[in-house]
């Protein structure tokens, strides 16, 4: 049994959000005993239609619970947002029960103005497996190729792992997100997904994408927002000293999992080859996603961005910590990085002198000069999150 890094409270109500198949239900069933918990799964059609028609039935169920029940868990809460009003009421009245609300999308809740419990429930996010969770079972090549969704990564048959990813991309992302986000032009959205996958990690050019898929600029922005709201990806904004200036810069967009991105780009049948551009892009994608997962799990309020100047100097990842430390990280899928070529890092040092300059790479040993440290990528994460 895998040990997940995320620490969840046993005696508090909370939301647990995460994309489908990251292991939310499995984690909750591991942590909360069957004997003292009630699980309500809104993916079960019978349960869903019953509570959709009569949400108040939840009150009756709660009031008839055995006294030994300490947790009530509702899975895919976004499917019936009206239940949150009842949960709010019950949190006030039933201090003996903790309410756990899991879901794969906060978008529907926000869009419908759902009751987010006004501070009465904490919020946590679960992601695909990290290298720390996989421990001795972790293989970088597999994580870059197939991603780390539990059911995919742990499948011993690569053929079935790839089929699972293809099905995930086709059935969940194309169909369910369309329904979840009320997207009417499915053809345009699928064309958008193809382009977003191929442009993963690049600065978004909304106008070019709009032209390619025959929609307007704002529609493309909305499509990217849908992917963020449904936890299928995240934006990385350009570094700026003020938040206002940062938001004015076009972001880069990354899918939440390297395997899902490869499935959407229809690359799964093409092997990743070391020292190719595609391998390097996958490694950069993996490292950035991994850093964000570790920050979320450790509840560290870190700020992530990329750096790029008009003259072309670049740094893949800037991490600013809550205690005012700053790390500029160049990500290189190489075991022999030439420090003299890391000009982007040197450029950023001129902007912020106290920055720690580091290169996350495939090297087996640490080396560097007075300014730049080249490390194994795992060690870079240790330095930042220690």
Phi and psi in degrees as a GROMACS rama.xvg file:
@    title "Ramachandran Plot"
@    xaxis  label "Phi"
@    yaxis  label "Psi"
@TYPE xy
-74.1529  141.398  UNK-2
-96.3767  115.58  UNK-3
-82.6091  142.754  UNK-4
-71.1552  -32.941  UNK-5
-61.2991  126.376  UNK-6
-97.7446  118.279  UNK-7
-109.267  142.817  UNK-8
-73.2522  145.372  UNK-9
-91.2379  -21.3493  UNK-10
-125.553  30.8717  UNK-11
-135.517  151.967  UNK-12
-80.8909  144.773  UNK-13
-158.907  158.718  UNK-14
-93.8708  142.507  UNK-15
-126.934  109.066  UNK-16
-106.052  150.146  UNK-17
176.939  151.741  UNK-18
-61.2615  160.545  UNK-19
-58.0598  143.055  UNK-20
71.2867  16.694  UNK-21
-83.2833  -10.8588  UNK-22
108.061  23.1873  UNK-23
-61.1449  -52.6895  UNK-24
-63.1557  -41.5355  UNK-25
-60.7373  -45.348  UNK-26
-62.026  -45.075  UNK-27
-65.459  -37.204  UNK-28
-70.6358  -28.6941  UNK-29
-72.3011  -37.7418  UNK-30
-83.7298  -31.4112  UNK-31
-116.259  120.806  UNK-32
-60.9092  140.392  UNK-33
-58.8333  -34.7764  UNK-34
-70.5311  -21.6554  UNK-35
-122.03  12.5462  UNK-36
-135.202  149.298  UNK-37
-115.904  127.636  UNK-38
-105.578  125.948  UNK-39
-115.472  113.466  UNK-40
-103.096  109.45  UNK-41
-79.1178  1.00048  UNK-42
-82.7935  -13.4709  UNK-43
-75.7327  115.815  UNK-44
-56.6288  -41.5114  UNK-45
-63.9302  -46.6153  UNK-46
-64.7122  -43.9589  UNK-47
-59.4787  -51.5421  UNK-48
-67.5095  -33.0815  UNK-49
-65.1726  -47.879  UNK-50
-78.6635  -25.6426  UNK-51
-65.7626  -41.7587  UNK-52
-74.3546  -38.7144  UNK-53
-137.083  77.7852  UNK-54
-57.5447  -29.8782  UNK-55
-64.1688  -14.855  UNK-56
-61.8636  -22.1832  UNK-57
-64.2093  -36.1194  UNK-58
-61.7299  -44.931  UNK-59
-61.2521  -41.4176  UNK-60
-64.8639  -42.6053  UNK-61
-64.7357  -42.2914  UNK-62
-70.7059  -13.9218  UNK-63
-104.362  8.38186  UNK-64
-67.86  146.431  UNK-65
-63.3625  149.352  UNK-66
-64.9087  -16.4716  UNK-67
-78.119  -11.9121  UNK-68
-79.6018  120.926  UNK-69
-110.862  -13.8641  UNK-70
-137.059  135.899  UNK-71
-118.392  121.325  UNK-72
-114.185  122.606  UNK-73
-112.797  117.065  UNK-74
-93.1102  137.877  UNK-75
61.7964  51.2761  UNK-76
-59.0793  -27.1135  UNK-77
-65.434  -14.4156  UNK-78
-72.7446  -27.9548  UNK-79
-134.75  77.2842  UNK-80
-58.6271  -26.0038  UNK-81
-59.8902  -23.3305  UNK-82
-65.4432  -21.2691  UNK-83
-67.6047  -30.0861  UNK-84
-63.9782  -39.1152  UNK-85
-70.2785  -41.6592  UNK-86
-61.0622  -41.8882  UNK-87
-56.5573  -48.3113  UNK-88
-60.9863  -43.1666  UNK-89
-70.2745  -33.0162  UNK-90
-60.6811  -37.8336  UNK-91
-71.0536  -35.7979  UNK-92
-93.746  -30.4046  UNK-93
-114.666  84.6862  UNK-94
-71.4335  -11.0061  UNK-95
-86.6302  -4.4924  UNK-96
-123.404  134.99  UNK-97
-98.6675  138.486  UNK-98
-107.982  127.363  UNK-99
-118.199  122.642  UNK-100
-121.625  109.254  UNK-101
-107.989  154.94  UNK-102
-168.075  159.573  UNK-103
-101.114  2.07143  UNK-104
-158.212  127.649  UNK-105
-92.2918  -7.63116  UNK-106
-60.3815  -48.5135  UNK-107
-64.0647  -36.8249  UNK-108
-63.3323  -46.6302  UNK-109
-66.0773  -43.9599  UNK-110
-62.2511  -35.9894  UNK-111
-90.9764  6.40888  UNK-112
64.6298  35.3973  UNK-113
-64.5929  153.661  UNK-114
-70.8965  109.013  UNK-115
-91.7367  17.3797  UNK-116
72.6817  7.98267  UNK-117
42.8828  55.5176  UNK-118
81.8742  -0.718681  UNK-119
-83.6268  -8.21605  UNK-120
-137.794  132.523  UNK-121
-73.7772  165.517  UNK-122
-125.596  130.703  UNK-123
-130.027  156.249  UNK-124
-124.602  139.979  UNK-125
-114.812  140.682  UNK-126
-123.782  175.206  UNK-127
-57.4384  168.003  UNK-128
-60.8865  142.64  UNK-129
-95.3863  167.747  UNK-130
-65.7922  -28.2814  UNK-131
-71.7177  -37.4747  UNK-132
-69.354  -36.7946  UNK-133
-76.6085  -24.5129  UNK-134
50.686  -123.62  UNK-135
-67.4674  -16.0211  UNK-136
-85.6546  -2.71865  UNK-137
-77.8008  132.185  UNK-138
-131.975  120.331  UNK-139
-58.1271  -43.5201  UNK-140
-59.3512  -38.5417  UNK-141
-71.2785  -40.5891  UNK-142
-63.661  -37.8755  UNK-143
-71.5426  -37.0394  UNK-144
-76.8846  -51.5568  UNK-145
-108.598  -7.87262  UNK-146
77.7214  -171.471  UNK-147
-129.942  27.6348  UNK-148
-58.6419  130.314  UNK-149
-50.3514  -49.6684  UNK-150
-65.0546  -25.7691  UNK-151
-84.5445  -56.2025  UNK-152
-60.5798  -38.8204  UNK-153
-86.0247  -5.01347  UNK-154
-70.5831  123.447  UNK-155
-75.9444  -13.934  UNK-156
-103.084  106.004  UNK-157
-57.7962  -34.3963  UNK-158
-60.1883  -44.746  UNK-159
-73.7153  -32.5306  UNK-160
-61.0359  -43.5708  UNK-161
-67.6782  -38.423  UNK-162
-65.4568  -37.3512  UNK-163
-61.9799  -43.1324  UNK-164
-64.4835  -42.5653  UNK-165
-61.8792  -42.2687  UNK-166
-64.8507  -39.8905  UNK-167
-59.6762  -47.3451  UNK-168
-64.6416  -42.7055  UNK-169
-75.774  -51.5396  UNK-170
-81.6221  -49.6751  UNK-171
-77.4714  -56.7209  UNK-172
-69.0919  -45.7684  UNK-173
-73.0007  -40.7877  UNK-174
-95.0445  -51.6564  UNK-175
-71.2102  -38.1396  UNK-176
-68.1398  -33.639  UNK-177
-58.2829  -46.5032  UNK-178
-68.467  -42.7623  UNK-179
-62.1578  -42.2084  UNK-180
-97.766  3.7383  UNK-181
56.5036  48.2405  UNK-182
-85.3879  125.211  UNK-183
-90.9751  -38.0451  UNK-184
-90.8105  79.9139  UNK-185
-61.914  -38.8808  UNK-186
-58.6834  -45.7828  UNK-187
-65.2494  -38.9506  UNK-188
-66.6608  -39.3004  UNK-189
-67.4231  -39.7961  UNK-190
-62.7269  -38.1885  UNK-191
-62.3362  -44.065  UNK-192
-59.499  -41.4159  UNK-193
-59.1356  -46.2414  UNK-194
-69.4696  -42.1684  UNK-195
-61.1924  -37.6136  UNK-196
-68.3395  -41.7359  UNK-197
-71.9797  -26.2037  UNK-198
-96.8113  8.54142  UNK-199
-50.666  127.376  UNK-200
85.9824  -2.6617  UNK-201
-99.2133  157.281  UNK-202
-65.9857  129.635  UNK-203
-70.2927  129.243  UNK-204
-110.213  92.5698  UNK-205
-59.3224  -39.6334  UNK-206
-65.252  -43.5931  UNK-207
-64.1614  -42.436  UNK-208
-66.0466  -42.0429  UNK-209
-58.0754  -43.5276  UNK-210
-64.1216  -39.7645  UNK-211
-69.6274  -30.6887  UNK-212
-109.695  8.01464  UNK-213
62.9479  44.0674  UNK-214
-132.174  176.11  UNK-215
-88.7693  169.173  UNK-216
-54.5707  -46.6414  UNK-217
-65.365  -32.8337  UNK-218
-64.8015  -40.0962  UNK-219
-62.83  -42.9398  UNK-220
-59.6249  -41.8465  UNK-221
-64.4896  -38.8557  UNK-222
-62.7178  -43.1291  UNK-223
-63.7377  -37.7761  UNK-224
-64.9397  -36.8673  UNK-225
-58.8143  -45.1646  UNK-226
-63.7833  -38.1239  UNK-227
-69.2084  -45.3491  UNK-228
-65.3728  -29.8201  UNK-229
-94.4022  11.3258  UNK-230
64.9968  24.6274  UNK-231
-87.4909  -12.1649  UNK-232
-169.26  179.873  UNK-233
-147.061  154.458  UNK-234
-99.8853  145.783  UNK-235
-121.813  113.871  UNK-236
-88.7301  159.275  UNK-237
-70.0341  145.431  UNK-238
-66.6282  136.653  UNK-239
-154.662  150.743  UNK-240
-69.6379  -27.0619  UNK-241
-112.584  145.39  UNK-242
-62.4486  -35.0995  UNK-243
-64.5202  -43.9146  UNK-244
-66.9384  -34.3846  UNK-245
-63.9496  -43.4954  UNK-246
-68.82  -18.2978  UNK-247
-78.9343  -14.1084  UNK-248
-87.3584  146.79  UNK-249
-71.2059  134.092  UNK-250
-84.1016  168.089  UNK-251
-94.6227  154.767  UNK-252
-125.257  136.775  UNK-253
-127.336  136.948  UNK-254
-71.8095  156.599  UNK-255
-72.5776  -10.1869  UNK-256
-149.534  136.263  UNK-257
-64.3023  -37.2777  UNK-258
-67.9509  -41.7739  UNK-259
-62.4887  -41.0828  UNK-260
-61.1866  -43.1587  UNK-261
-66.4742  -34.0933  UNK-262
-66.1085  -44.3069  UNK-263
-66.6226  -32.503  UNK-264
-83.741  1.15775  UNK-265
57.2056  45.9082  UNK-266
-111.153  0.522768  UNK-267
-62.8788  -29.2594  UNK-268
-86.1659  -0.540161  UNK-269
-108.137  114.605  UNK-270
-64.8407  144.143  UNK-271
-77.9621  127.032  UNK-272
-111.925  127.687  UNK-273
-57.1293  143.564  UNK-274
74.5174  10.7274  UNK-275
-97.1482  164.379  UNK-276
-61.3049  -41.0832  UNK-277
-63.6206  -38.5013  UNK-278
-63.5867  -44.17  UNK-279
-61.5936  -40.8535  UNK-280
-66.5509  -39.3055  UNK-281
-65.5554  -38.409  UNK-282
-65.8746  -43.7542  UNK-283
-60.1802  -46.1644  UNK-284
-58.1592  -48.6277  UNK-285
-59.4399  -47.9017  UNK-286
-63.1305  -45.0235  UNK-287
-63.6732  -44.9689  UNK-288
-62.2504  -40.6754  UNK-289
-63.801  -42.8868  UNK-290
-61.353  -42.3268  UNK-291
-67.893  -37.343  UNK-292
-63.0634  -45.2637  UNK-293
-65.5664  -36.9052  UNK-294
-64.4158  -42.6848  UNK-295
-64.3756  -45.4806  UNK-296
-66.3688  -33.1727  UNK-297
-86.6224  1.97555  UNK-298
57.6622  35.8711  UNK-299
-94.201  128.352  UNK-300
-86.1894  71.9579  UNK-301
-94.5396  151.942  UNK-302
-110.352  128.71  UNK-303
-113.194  140.134  UNK-304
-158.112  173.544  UNK-305
-116.255  166.204  UNK-306
-126.353  131.449  UNK-307
-152.744  131.78  UNK-308
-101.51  166.33  UNK-309
-63.5223  -26.4681  UNK-310
-83.6976  -4.40484  UNK-311
102.665  0.8115  UNK-312
-69.8217  135.459  UNK-313
-137.588  149.797  UNK-314
-133.98  132.662  UNK-315
-63.9555  -39.7371  UNK-316
-148.269  126.965  UNK-317
-111.418  127.457  UNK-318
-120.24  118.124  UNK-319
-109.109  129.215  UNK-320
-95.5238  164.975  UNK-321
-65.2994  -23.38  UNK-322
-100.17  24.955  UNK-323
71.353  23.4793  UNK-324
-86.0333  155.039  UNK-325
-138.558  131.436  UNK-326
-121.068  129.535  UNK-327
-105.696  119.643  UNK-328
-119.27  118.835  UNK-329
-96.0288  135.697  UNK-330
-112.682  117.391  UNK-331
-128.249  123.572  UNK-332
-84.575  59.9821  UNK-333
-139.83  149.898  UNK-334
-99.3321  6.99616  UNK-335
-148.567  77.4521  UNK-336
-83.8993  131.9  UNK-337
-86.5626  111.007  UNK-338
-58.7518  -34.1095  UNK-339
-63.7236  -18.83  UNK-340
-92.1852  -1.59618  UNK-341
-87.5589  58.4466  UNK-342
-70.6353  -27.5271  UNK-343
-62.694  -40.608  UNK-344
-62.4427  -43.8501  UNK-345
-63.7441  -36.5053  UNK-346
-63.9009  -41.7463  UNK-347
-68.1626  -32.7218  UNK-348
-60.165  -32.9761  UNK-349
-67.1116  -27.7883  UNK-350
-82.3175  -39.9779  UNK-351
-137.119  102.423  UNK-352
-65.5661  -30.6875  UNK-353
-82.5584  5.43937  UNK-354
-70.4607  140.072  UNK-355
-87.0522  120.991  UNK-356
-97.1946  125.209  UNK-357
-145.609  146.876  UNK-358
-115.408  120.647  UNK-359
-89.0197  120.127  UNK-360
-141.751  -173.096  UNK-361
-96.5043  9.85988  UNK-362
-62.5656  153.611  UNK-363
-90.5907  -15.3891  UNK-364
-135.805  158.19  UNK-365
-85.0337  136.726  UNK-366
-153.222  170.536  UNK-367
168.226  -169.288  UNK-368
-125.027  -161.403  UNK-369
-66.1541  -20.3444  UNK-370
-112.06  -39.5591  UNK-371
-118.99  134.802  UNK-372
-109.967  127.091  UNK-373
-104.474  125.163  UNK-374
-135.662  159.642  UNK-375
-57.4296  142.205  UNK-376
-58.6104  -34.696  UNK-377
-63.2289  -36.3429  UNK-378
-69.4899  -35.588  UNK-379
-61.1235  -43.3768  UNK-380
-63.8269  -37.0899  UNK-381
-63.5319  -43.7228  UNK-382
-59.9945  -44.5605  UNK-383
-73.8549  -36.668  UNK-384
-105.513  11.4878  UNK-385
